[in-house]
Every structure is written in structure tokens, then in C-alpha cells.
Amino acid sequence: MSKSSKVLKIKIVEKSIFVFLPQEVSLQNSNFNFMQPLHILLLILGYFIVLILISYFTNKGGSNADFFKAGKQSPWYLVAFGMIGASLSGVTFISVPGWVEASKFSYFQVVLGYVVGYAVIGTILLPLYYRLNLTSIYTYLEGRFGNASYKTGASFFLLSRVVGASFRLYLVAVVLQSLIFDDMDIPFWVTVTITILLIWLYTFKSGIKTIVWTDTLQTLFMLVAVGAAVYYVSTDLGLSGSGLFTFIADSDMSQIFFFDDWKSGDHFVKQFISGAFIAIVMTGLDQDMMQKNLTCRNLKDAQKNMFWFTIVLTIVNFVFLTLGLLLTVYAQQNGIDAHKDQLFPTLAAQETRFGFGVAILFILGLIAAAYSSADSALTALTTSFSIDIMDIEKKYDQKKQVIMRKRIHILFSLVLILVIIIFKYVIANDSVISKLFVYAGYTYGPLLGLYAYGLFTKWNVKDKLVPIVAIATPFIGYAISALSAAYLNFEFGFFILILNGALTFFGLILIRTQKN
């Protein structure tokens, strides 16, 4: 492949920050053409050497208690800070700034909804998880309904995380392939294997105990990259201090609230309510995110973590949107043809404009954002499969449990490699990938319904029928969504999550039994 034909394919789909998809972006003309592949490779290797060193100093022991819950000794402030990076993947890192040109600051309506969702997590879900002393949050379903419900909830999480984590890693692998490995004639599957191996190296022994610390570093890299970009762009535009705030407030692109068209995906009610439910299911009902919270010393620390995490995440998202506004104005004033997901990488990589350091920070920030979500996903997949599916705590002694956990960790590393390669060679096209993250509303919807039913009713259910309800729900939800779009011109958008949650809830009512 020649340098002139290399492309980095990235795209945001229909105003959804959860999708990061193929669109041609010329590397020859804009992205990192002044940086040699060897420079980037050395930068990445240096970055991972630091992560592996952190792993070395934090993995004393390597027990399952460390791997799953960090011995419940994590400082809450480290957990809170590290969760920022895990929440803001490489998708958000590039796509949120690119959001502003087309949809202004409308995404902040979703962020405000997050605040409500995180409040629910802190006041309802965290007390439940700590009271039951859970390692896997899906163990709650076993005590509430029975084994079939428990396995169903865990299976839906595993499905969601395997595809979601694989897709995020696929994007990083595509970047690395374009920037480095094509020049070295190294095939894509080798790039993928190296990518997963690097994650495995610093997580295989102590899992979440290590990730609490590595995520803190990776969050720092990401925030420094964004902060540097805001500084350099605003300085170039002649903005500083109060002038910057006035400029943002006066810009038409900084409009946050939209109440005009209730059918529009930008309508406040849709965005706000959906944001609340997205936070509940993708943080509060997600083993990946909750596993970090459960490493805190006690419930009070976990709630402090959630409180400060909410505040910082809200501010960080506003900074991302501010960066998007500044980059858009900068591109327009300088006649640079860069839009949406092309915007940040194109401008960040212009050495003559912002300097070599900004390009380095951009690369580090992108990798940090991507890996801070991927490493914890691999750990969470290992934890859930070990505890929920294999029942290792019930079936094996301590020594055998460690052996089984290590084998499962390797297994899911191989699974991620396989799924990423499938993305590349089988389904890597716009028509399929554009739906990948929409499906999160279908897989998390049954989890939302199960937990809502368990927490807010006293009914039992016919446990053996729960898998049927959970599996049927996404198909019914898809049919309703398609029909409403075709005949009512109503797009569910993020509301598909709420629809599937409601369908599961009512399905459980149909198979209810006596009250507890």
C-alpha cells in the first residue's frame, strides 16, 4: 500500500457519540505525515513500558482478591480520576469535538442526564452492591430471581462488552496499522495481536488492582492532550481568560438546549432522559465500571468517588465541546477542510501550526483514552466469566481458582483478537458497523428491565422463563422501532434502551409468581 493511498477510517454516525466508524481521512495530507513510523512506535513502546512498570509495582501477590477487587483497598480519589479515562474512550476523544459543527452543544443535554443517572447509582445501586458484598454485580440476580436469571444477566453483559471492547480496540489497531505497520509490511492480524498482548502484559497478574493506577495515568495523558489543544487553539485565535468565555457564550455553536422539534434526536427531553438511563445501565449495571467502585474500602468512599467523578466528568465533557467549537472556528478561519471526526486529528497533527509537542500529546491522548477503557473491559470480562459463568469460587480451591482465572484471561484475550479481525475482514463496512453501538440499547435493555423489576417490585418470576423474555425483548424492540420510523416518522434514538428495558419489565410481569 502506498503512502498516498493510506487512509484512517473514522466516522461518527447520526449524532451518536458511542459510534466511531469508517470514513476516509487522508494521512498523506494531514495526519502525522511529518512523524516517521519509527517515532510513533518508540513513543508507544515508551508509553507501555511505563504501564508495565506500574503493573510491576502494583502486582505483588497476584491473588484473585487483588485481580477482582484490589483487596478493597483502592483510594477513592484514584478510582474517581481513573474512571474518567475509562468513560471517555477513543470514540469520545475524537468524536465529541467533531460533534459541535453539526449539532452545537446539544450533547451536553445528555451529560446533564448523566448526573441524574450517577445519582441513582450512588444512592441505590452502590448501597445494594456493598450490602451484598458482591464481586460480580450480576450475583444479585441469582439471589433475587434464581440461577437462570443470573446467567442471563451475565451473558448479556459479556456479549455487550466483547463487541464494544473489540470495536474500540479495532479502531486503535486501524490507527496503528496506518501510522506504523503498513510501512513495515506487517499484516493487520499481527497488529491486533500485539495490541492485545500489550494489554495482557500489564493486567494478567493483578487485574483491577493495576488498572486503578494505570487508568489514573492514562486519564492524565488524555486531559493534558485536550488541555494543551484548547490552550494552543485559543491562543492562536487571540482568546484568553474572560475573552475565551465571552467568545464561547456568544457563539451560535454553543447552544445547549433544544426544545423546538420533539421528533428530533436533539430534543432536550429525549437527550436528558436517555442520558440518565445510559449512565445507569452503562455504568451502574456494567461490571466493567462497577468493578472499580467495588475496590474502594467501603460504601462511603465509593459514594464519594461517584460524586466527584460526576462533577469532573461533567466539566471534562464541556471542555471537549469547547475544544470542538474552537477547532471548528479555527478551521473555518484558516480555510482548512476538516470536519467531524477529521477535525481534531487533522489540526492536532499540523506541526507548522501547533508544534511537534501537540501531535505527540494527541497520539498519547488517543491511545490513553482507548486503552483505559479496553484494559478494564478485559479484566471485567475475565471477572464476570470466572465468577458468573464458571462459578470458580464455588467449584475450586484457592490455588485452582487462580489457575482458572489466568486461563480465562488468556481466553478472552484471544476472543478479542478474533472479533477484531472479524470486524476488519468480514463486517467492516458502513452499513453494518453503523449499527454496532445502537445495539447497546438492545443488550443493556434487558439488564435495565431485570434490575428495575428486582428493585422496585416484590414479585418473583418463573426463573426458567427469564432467558426467553430477555432474548425476545430485543427482537420486539427492533420491530417497534422500525415500524415507528416507517409509519410515524418517529426515531427512538437513545430511547431504544428505555423501550427495551420497559419491554423486559412487562415481560417479567407476565411470568411473575407470588410475592416474596
PAVO-966552 format. One record per residue (C-alpha): x, y, z; residue number from 0; residue in one letter. Coordinates in pm, whole numbers, plus 50000, padded with zeros to 5 digits. Example, Ala and Ser with C-alpha at 12.3 -4.5 7.8 and 13.67 -1.06 7.14 Angstrom:
BEGIN
      c1      c2      c3   pos   code
   51230   49550   50780     0      A
   51367   49894   50714     1      S
END
This chain:
BEGIN
      c1      c2      c3   pos   code
   50000   50000   50000     0      M
   50149   50340   49902     1      S
   50164   50632   50140     2      K
   49928   50834   49923     3      S
   49664   50563   49942     4      S
   49674   50508   50316     5      K
   49360   50614   50499     6      V
   49246   50629   50855     7      L
   48876   50547   50855     8      K
   48679   50717   51126     9      I
   48322   50844   51137    10      K
   48051   50944   51378    11      I
   47706   50807   51299    12      V
   47389   51010   51326    13      E
   47488   51225   51620    14      K
   47577   50930   51844    15      S
   47899   50964   52044    16      I
   47901   50591   52103    17      F
   47989   50510   51742    18      V
   48331   50559   51583    19      F
   48317   50449   51224    20      L
   48491   50431   50885    21      P
   48534   50747   50683    22      Q
   48832   50828   50467    23      E
   49081   51069   50621    24      V
   49397   51132   50423    25      S
   49711   51061   50620    26      L
   49931   51194   50344    27      Q
   49794   51545   50354    28      N
   49710   51600   50718    29      S
   49766   51330   50970    30      N
   50113   51280   51112    31      F
   50294   51292   50775    32      N
   50580   51478   50949    33      F
   50618   51200   51207    34      M
   50800   50888   51097    35      Q
   50654   50548   51189    36      P
   50963   50477   51396    37      L
   50900   50789   51607    38      H
   50542   50683   51676    39      I
   50647   50326   51751    40      L
   50909   50442   52001    41      L
   50652   50672   52162    42      L
   50402   50386   52202    43      I
   50668   50148   52334    44      L
   50781   50406   52589    45      G
   50421   50457   52695    46      Y
   50364   50087   52753    47      F
   50694   50045   52935    48      I
   50558   50294   53188    49      V
   50233   50096   53221    50      L
   50422   49769   53265    51      I
   50640   49928   53533    52      L
   50326   50040   53717    53      I
   50199   49683   53686    54      S
   50524   49550   53832    55      Y
   50499   49768   54143    56      F
   50126   49704   54198    57      T
   50101   49330   54131    58      N
   50259   49199   54450    59      K
   50076   48876   54522    60      G
   49858   48836   54215    61      G
   49571   48670   54405    62      S
   49213   48659   54280    63      N
   49118   48905   54554    64      A
   49365   49151   54401    65      D
   49260   49076   54043    66      F
   48885   49107   54106    67      F
   48858   49369   54383    68      K
   49212   49503   54453    69      A
   49176   49375   54810    70      G
   48915   49653   54856    71      K
   49198   49895   54934    72      Q
   49182   50142   54643    73      S
   49187   50513   54737    74      P
   48853   50656   54623    75      W
   49011   50963   54461    76      Y
   49228   50746   54233    77      L
   48925   50543   54132    78      V
   48726   50859   54057    79      A
   49001   51011   53845    80      F
   49079   50689   53659    81      G
   48713   50630   53577    82      M
   48718   50949   53366    83      I
   48951   50784   53117    84      G
   48751   50461   53119    85      A
   48430   50653   53049    86      S
   48583   50863   52770    87      L
   48714   50613   52518    88      S
   48895   50695   52195    89      G
   48548   50736   52043    90      V
   48472   51033   52267    91      T
   48825   51170   52240    92      F
   48779   51250   51872    93      I
   48404   51242   51816    94      S
   48280   51488   52079    95      V
   48487   51780   51939    96      P
   48363   51680   51593    97      G
   48003   51686   51720    98      W
   47988   52064   51760    99      V
   47988   52173   51395   100      E
   47672   51977   51313   101      A
   47486   51964   51647   102      S
   47631   52250   51853   103      K
   47649   52174   52228   104      F
   47339   51951   52222   105      S
   47539   51658   52359   106      Y
   47564   51843   52690   107      F
   47194   51769   52740   108      Q
   47293   51401   52755   109      V
   47572   51487   53001   110      V
   47322   51660   53230   111      L
   47116   51341   53218   112      G
   47427   51151   53326   113      Y
   47424   51350   53650   114      V
   47081   51212   53739   115      V
   47188   50860   53643   116      G
   47502   50874   53856   117      Y
   47294   50998   54150   118      A
   47077   50687   54116   119      V
   47390   50469   54110   120      I
   47533   50634   54421   121      G
   47214   50622   54626   122      T
   47051   50295   54513   123      I
   47289   50059   54334   124      L
   47614   50110   54527   125      L
   47447   50054   54869   126      P
   47295   49733   54728   127      L
   47627   49603   54593   128      Y
   47818   49680   54913   129      Y
   47546   49536   55138   130      R
   47562   49209   54944   131      L
   47946   49224   54930   132      N
   47944   49140   54557   133      L
   48241   49063   54337   134      T
   48028   49038   54024   135      S
   47725   49267   54033   136      I
   47518   49006   53847   137      Y
   47527   48779   54153   138      T
   47239   48997   54277   139      Y
   47013   48843   54012   140      L
   47079   48493   54145   141      E
   46965   48583   54495   142      G
   46666   48780   54369   143      R
   46531   48551   54096   144      F
   46740   48238   54052   145      G
   47024   48084   53854   146      N
   46872   48124   53505   147      A
   46818   48497   53559   148      S
   47171   48530   53694   149      Y
   47329   48358   53394   150      K
   47109   48561   53158   151      T
   47221   48896   53302   152      G
   47588   48797   53297   153      A
   47562   48666   52940   154      S
   47410   48990   52813   155      F
   47695   49184   52975   156      F
   47957   48953   52823   157      L
   47803   48993   52477   158      L
   47791   49372   52512   159      S
   48146   49406   52636   160      R
   48307   49165   52392   161      V
   48167   49355   52094   162      V
   48213   49702   52247   163      G
   48570   49643   52365   164      A
   48665   49472   52040   165      S
   48531   49759   51837   166      F
   48726   50018   52037   167      R
   49043   49813   52004   168      L
   48974   49766   51634   169      Y
   48986   50144   51595   170      L
   49319   50169   51775   171      V
   49459   49882   51569   172      A
   49350   50057   51248   173      V
   49530   50373   51360   174      V
   49849   50181   51445   175      L
   49828   49989   51118   176      Q
   49800   50310   50915   177      S
   50068   50501   51105   178      L
   50327   50229   51160   179      I
   50277   49874   51049   180      F
   50180   49924   50683   181      D
   50524   50077   50623   182      D
   50679   49769   50782   183      M
   50465   49530   50576   184      D
   50325   49378   50894   185      I
   49975   49229   50846   186      P
   49674   49356   51039   187      F
   49630   49039   51246   188      W
   49982   49084   51383   189      V
   49900   49444   51477   190      T
   49590   49324   51661   191      V
   49781   49052   51843   192      T
   50049   49299   51955   193      I
   49779   49540   52073   194      T
   49608   49277   52289   195      I
   49939   49138   52412   196      L
   50040   49479   52545   197      L
   49716   49498   52745   198      I
   49757   49140   52868   199      W
   50113   49211   52988   200      L
   50012   49472   53242   201      Y
   49679   49320   53350   202      T
   49734   48943   53364   203      F
   49857   48920   53723   204      K
   49669   49175   53935   205      S
   49391   49294   53706   206      G
   49183   49569   53862   207      I
   49447   49642   54126   208      K
   49684   49750   53849   209      T
   49416   49918   53638   210      I
   49315   50156   53916   211      V
   49667   50304   53888   212      W
   49723   50276   53512   213      T
   49385   50436   53441   214      D
   49489   50731   53655   215      T
   49798   50785   53439   216      L
   49603   50734   53117   217      Q
   49336   50981   53225   218      T
   49609   51235   53297   219      L
   49757   51192   52947   220      F
   49415   51236   52790   221      M
   49330   51552   52985   222      L
   49672   51706   52923   223      V
   49626   51646   52549   224      A
   49285   51813   52546   225      V
   49400   52098   52770   226      G
   49704   52165   52550   227      A
   49486   52169   52240   228      A
   49244   52421   52398   229      V
   49536   52643   52502   230      Y
   49713   52647   52165   231      Y
   49398   52693   51956   232      V
   49254   52968   52178   233      S
   49592   53146   52181   234      T
   49611   53132   51800   235      D
   49260   53280   51786   236      L
   49368   53561   52018   237      G
   49148   53445   52306   238      L
   49243   53423   52671   239      S
   49083   53447   53013   240      G
   48743   53612   53018   241      S
   48766   53671   52644   242      G
   48754   53297   52585   243      L
   48441   53256   52797   244      F
   48272   53550   52623   245      T
   48361   53411   52282   246      F
   48208   53072   52369   247      I
   47894   53226   52520   248      A
   47836   53450   52216   249      D
   47889   53176   51957   250      S
   47582   53025   51789   251      D
   47752   52684   51815   252      M
   47742   52690   52196   253      S
   47364   52643   52211   254      Q
   47294   52368   52464   255      I
   46916   52334   52496   256      F
   46683   52232   52212   257      F
   46304   52230   52259   258      F
   46175   52306   51906   259      D
   46113   51969   51738   260      D
   46004   51683   51964   261      W
   46070   51433   51683   262      K
   46432   51545   51656   263      S
   46708   51342   51819   264      G
   46839   51669   51971   265      D
   46522   51744   52170   266      H
   46603   51813   52536   267      F
   46363   51560   52685   268      V
   46497   51277   52468   269      K
   46859   51363   52533   270      Q
   46823   51427   52907   271      F
   46616   51121   52996   272      I
   46823   50898   52770   273      S
   47142   51031   52930   274      G
   47013   50934   53274   275      A
   46931   50579   53166   276      F
   47253   50542   52966   277      I
   47450   50630   53281   278      A
   47253   50382   53491   279      I
   47297   50086   53255   280      V
   47642   50157   53109   281      M
   47793   50240   53447   282      T
   47568   50114   53726   283      G
   47472   49785   53560   284      L
   47808   49730   53392   285      D
   48061   49503   53564   286      Q
   48346   49691   53396   287      D
   48262   50026   53555   288      M
   48126   49896   53885   289      M
   48428   49672   53944   290      Q
   48637   49983   54000   291      K
   48386   50123   54251   292      N
   48382   49795   54440   293      L
   48757   49822   54502   294      T
   48701   50114   54739   295      C
   48744   50046   55110   296      R
   48377   50098   55198   297      N
   48046   50231   55072   298      L
   48115   50586   55190   299      K
   48435   50600   54987   300      D
   48260   50454   54682   301      A
   47989   50721   54705   302      Q
   48250   50997   54736   303      K
   48416   50851   54429   304      N
   48088   50862   54235   305      M
   48012   51218   54350   306      F
   48346   51364   54242   307      W
   48359   51151   53929   308      F
   48025   51304   53824   309      T
   48148   51660   53876   310      I
   48479   51609   53695   311      V
   48321   51415   53406   312      L
   48067   51694   53352   313      T
   48342   51955   53338   314      I
   48562   51742   53111   315      V
   48279   51687   52862   316      N
   48219   52063   52849   317      F
   48591   52114   52780   318      V
   48569   51864   52493   319      F
   48277   52058   52345   320      L
   48465   52385   52392   321      T
   48760   52235   52206   322      L
   48525   52133   51927   323      G
   48394   52489   51893   324      L
   48745   52637   51888   325      L
   48872   52382   51636   326      L
   48571   52444   51410   327      T
   48623   52821   51415   328      V
   48998   52778   51362   329      Y
   48944   52552   51062   330      A
   48693   52794   50909   331      Q
   48917   53097   50956   332      Q
   49221   52922   50807   333      N
   49043   52754   50517   334      G
   49114   52403   50643   335      I
   48878   52141   50505   336      D
   48838   51925   50815   337      A
   48504   51823   50962   338      H
   48354   51596   51226   339      K
   48596   51318   51323   340      D
   48864   51455   51090   341      Q
   48872   51784   51279   342      L
   49080   51709   51590   343      F
   49338   51471   51435   344      P
   49386   51690   51128   345      T
   49458   52008   51322   346      L
   49647   51842   51608   347      A
   49890   51686   51363   348      A
   49978   52011   51183   349      Q
   50335   52061   51308   350      E
   50370   52400   51145   351      T
   50065   52531   51331   352      R
   50079   52394   51684   353      F
   50418   52230   51714   354      G
   50553   51879   51740   355      F
   50454   51854   52107   356      G
   50081   51885   52037   357      V
   50097   51597   51788   358      A
   50275   51380   52045   359      I
   50018   51468   52311   360      L
   49738   51392   52066   361      F
   49876   51044   51996   362      I
   49931   50976   52366   363      L
   49585   51108   52449   364      G
   49416   50894   52184   365      L
   49599   50578   52291   366      I
   49538   50653   52659   367      A
   49166   50710   52601   368      A
   49134   50389   52404   369      A
   49339   50164   52632   370      Y
   49196   50296   52958   371      S
   48859   50155   52853   372      S
   48996   49841   52685   373      A
   49215   49716   52970   374      D
   48938   49738   53227   375      S
   48700   49571   52980   376      A
   48932   49271   52951   377      L
   48955   49249   53330   378      T
   48577   49279   53369   379      A
   48516   49009   53107   380      L
   48757   48780   53291   381      T
   48590   48855   53623   382      T
   48234   48804   53502   383      S
   48308   48481   53315   384      F
   48509   48343   53608   385      S
   48250   48426   53875   386      I
   47921   48420   53685   387      D
   47963   48151   53422   388      I
   48236   47921   53555   389      M
   48150   47960   53928   390      D
   48517   47924   54017   391      I
   48463   48046   54373   392      E
   48217   47762   54433   393      K
   48390   47482   54242   394      K
   48763   47517   54309   395      Y
   49012   47575   54590   396      D
   49217   47897   54604   397      Q
   49510   47766   54402   398      K
   49289   47624   54127   399      K
   49086   47946   54117   400      Q
   49398   48147   54027   401      V
   49489   47898   53753   402      I
   49137   47907   53608   403      M
   49125   48288   53620   404      R
   49455   48313   53429   405      K
   49329   48072   53163   406      R
   49007   48269   53125   407      I
   49207   48591   53093   408      H
   49404   48437   52806   409      I
   49080   48304   52654   410      L
   48920   48647   52639   411      F
   49239   48799   52500   412      S
   49210   48551   52213   413      L
   48838   48621   52177   414      V
   48906   48994   52140   415      L
   49171   48926   51877   416      I
   48931   48707   51681   417      L
   48641   48954   51694   418      V
   48863   49246   51591   419      I
   48988   49051   51290   420      I
   48626   48970   51201   421      I
   48549   49344   51206   422      F
   48834   49406   50966   423      K
   48777   49133   50713   424      Y
   48409   49040   50736   425      V
   48184   49320   50859   426      I
   48397   49633   50835   427      A
   48160   49842   50623   428      N
   47940   50140   50691   429      D
   47605   49961   50667   430      S
   47694   49708   50938   431      V
   47928   49897   51166   432      I
   47691   50195   51176   433      S
   47462   49973   51385   434      K
   47718   49828   51624   435      L
   47668   50067   51910   436      F
   47300   50117   51851   437      V
   47272   49755   51956   438      Y
   47393   49854   52305   439      A
   47036   49963   52372   440      G
   46923   49613   52287   441      Y
   47173   49426   52506   442      T
   47165   49661   52803   443      Y
   46786   49698   52781   444      G
   46714   49352   52929   445      P
   46960   49426   53212   446      L
   46776   49751   53284   447      L
   46443   49567   53295   448      G
   46576   49288   53518   449      L
   46723   49524   53777   450      Y
   46425   49762   53772   451      A
   46188   49470   53830   452      Y
   46407   49329   54106   453      G
   46448   49661   54288   454      L
   46102   49812   54251   455      F
   45870   49510   54281   456      T
   45838   49232   54534   457      K
   45728   48969   54284   458      W
   45927   48662   54199   459      N
   45937   48526   53844   460      V
   45940   48187   53679   461      K
   46317   48179   53663   462      D
   46346   47934   53373   463      K
   46139   48165   53152   464      L
   46358   48473   53211   465      V
   46606   48388   52929   466      P
   46314   48367   52685   467      I
   46187   48712   52788   468      V
   46536   48865   52770   469      A
   46611   48718   52427   470      I
   46270   48803   52282   471      A
   46281   49165   52401   472      T
   46542   49298   52153   473      P
   46352   49149   51859   474      F
   46025   49304   51970   475      I
   46201   49634   52041   476      G
   46358   49636   51695   477      Y
   46020   49572   51531   478      A
   45855   49856   51723   479      I
   46143   50091   51639   480      S
   46135   50005   51269   481      A
   45756   50042   51245   482      L
   45753   50375   51430   483      S
   46021   50511   51197   484      A
   45839   50389   50886   485      A
   45482   50488   50973   486      Y
   45506   50758   51242   487      L
   45831   50925   51135   488      N
   45947   50889   51496   489      F
   46309   50793   51565   490      E
   46368   50629   51901   491      F
   46741   50708   51902   492      G
   46876   50658   52254   493      F
   46520   50584   52366   494      F
   46559   50231   52229   495      I
   46733   50149   52557   496      L
   46432   50263   52759   497      I
   46195   50079   52525   498      L
   46380   49751   52565   499      N
   46403   49799   52940   500      G
   46027   49856   52958   501      A
   45954   49554   52737   502      L
   46166   49333   52961   503      T
   45995   49471   53272   504      F
   45647   49397   53137   505      F
   45763   49059   53010   506      G
   45872   48972   53364   507      L
   45532   49081   53494   508      I
   45373   48826   53261   509      L
   45580   48545   53414   510      I
   45557   48667   53774   511      R
   45478   48440   54065   512      T
   45388   48510   54429   513      Q
   45539   48800   54620   514      K
   45848   48747   54835   515      N
END
